[in-house]
Amino acid sequence: MSSIKTIGASGQIALGKEYAGRHVVVDEVETGVWVVKLGDFVPDNERWLHTARVSEELDQAVAWAEVTPAAPSDLNKLSKRGKR
C-alpha cells in the first residue's frame, strides 16, 4: 500500500499511531529512496534466521565447511541429481 506523506520542518514523517513506540530500521538504498522495516533490532521479516532450529543448522553447516575442502562442482552431475 502506498501513501503520500509530507516531511515536516523537523525532518520527521508520521507513519501512524499503530506504530507508536515500535523500532524500525531505515535503509537509504539511494538518494531519496528509503526502505523502512518494522522490528525489534531484528527486522520482522528476518526473525526466522534467529530461531533455535536455524541457528543449529547454521552451526552444522559451518562445522562441515571448516573440515571439508572446497572442490570444483560438476554442473552436469548436479543437474542430473536435481532431476530425481
Buried (B, 14 or more C-beta within 10 A) or exposed (E): EEEEEEEEEEEEEEBEEEEEEEEEBEEEEEEEEEEEBEBEEBBEEEEEEEEEEEEEEEEEEEEEEEEEEEEEEEEEEEEEEEEE
